[in-house]
């Protein structure tokens, strides 16, 4: 997983739950990287889960909640990077469609052959976009948070629900977004 | 460990603030460094990005091309329509996460609609969905053909049918025109349609290809039907032309024959009458001569010739009378050609006619030939002349017997086909070649010795059959036997 996610997560935790909570989380985990993250590098996926679960235990919230909150927090960060694929976007659905490219480029910068999740889209109606998310990382709730963050950013009211979810044993997630 | 003695005596809170500032500076410095690294990584990526993008696109295109190629290959195979639909629907279903698939056949016949349902491997089943037709299928049929459309399960219009057959979130469907009256709908029961644009485009191309292939196939079928119809028409025209030519010839010959018969009739009448009178006169002369004294007769100059003439004249007269009788018979036969003749027609059971004709020729056939009768029971009667029809069958049976020199089988069948009674007379005799068949019904045409036939039997039979508004045809090849087929129209009262 791209280091930018780890550094972003660190900032999110620090902002939401305090620096010491993050430091305690790092201190409570045995991480191959020792928590020394550079946004430009790639790190083991498992580290992120360990961090999230440890943090969840410390502050008493579940992983889903953390990921969704982190996603919401991370959207403005993403936009502030001025990435070529998203900087001109002005609506939620266009952003959602661009996410796939953003992830690809950001991961490939570190390793052109690195694993990336698959995001596939279907728009049955003008106000509905369905995303099929396939990834062994099971970050669908982070994606939900990003969508919520984007909706807030573009001042669009979005209703999100998953009809299928990797975390529940399905072979993919189907995230339906209605605006 | 820092040297505590040299550290400034700073309050703890201030120390924390300074450390936080230091951390922020370090963090900012790290971010700047990461941004620089990121820029370099981006430059490096974009140097190779074209290659990676091309590689990715090529991989994706390869899968799509493989699918389209295999589809084209399938479509080129000479499969029937059901098989083509089955394969196409099956292959597309496999691509869409092996979703359930159904092919629906809808026939539009005037105002009655019939629709059937089948999964590709099963036989068609009729489903009664009158309610669904108006709500679901009719709107579907209004959509563009050879393109994918979809309907969501949440849509209330598909409640009834969907609940019976489909389980997933939506139906992806493709309408394919088969004929003017028949449409087929391929229905895919899918949980989502989240695929790449390339993938969806491939499906669209496949749908278009499939629609075109079915159109081509149906055009071929239509062409084949047209060719068959044209061939039938040509052969019908040929047959009609032959029939007309033959009819015309028969008509001319018949009229000529009937005219000749009429002209011969009078002289034959008085010749027959005169021969009878002559025979009586000869008898009188003979009796008178018998009464004369023998010596007186012997003294005559030509006594020897007179004696010979007296012996021979009776034989000559009998021979003349037999000859004239034969001529009378021929003249009577020729009269059959005259259409003016009024015959008595009544309801006739064709099987009775066949059986009575067989009795007449029984002696010719019973020893050396097998006779097989396959006469259908309960045939309706036809309108005809019993005696004339009997004459036709006698002619055919006698000809069959003569065609089978030593042994053979005479098979007679009668059946009802549509509005006709069809009688087939088949023998296993010597058969005929095309040149004989062409002239078979001509008056005076015969392949027999002069003493055996006049060449009028089949021509008379033909005339009789025509009078009955019936048809007679022959099918034969040398040494392959011969089949005469007669078709009598049934006249319902």
Interface residues (C-beta under 8 A of the other chain):
Chain A: X7 X38 X39 X40 X105 X108 X109 X110 X112 X120 X121 X122 X124 X130 X131 X132 X163 X164 X174
Chain B: X30 X31 X34 X37 X38 X41 X42 X44 X45 X48 X49 X52 X150 X152 X169 X170 X191 X192 X193 X194 X195 X196
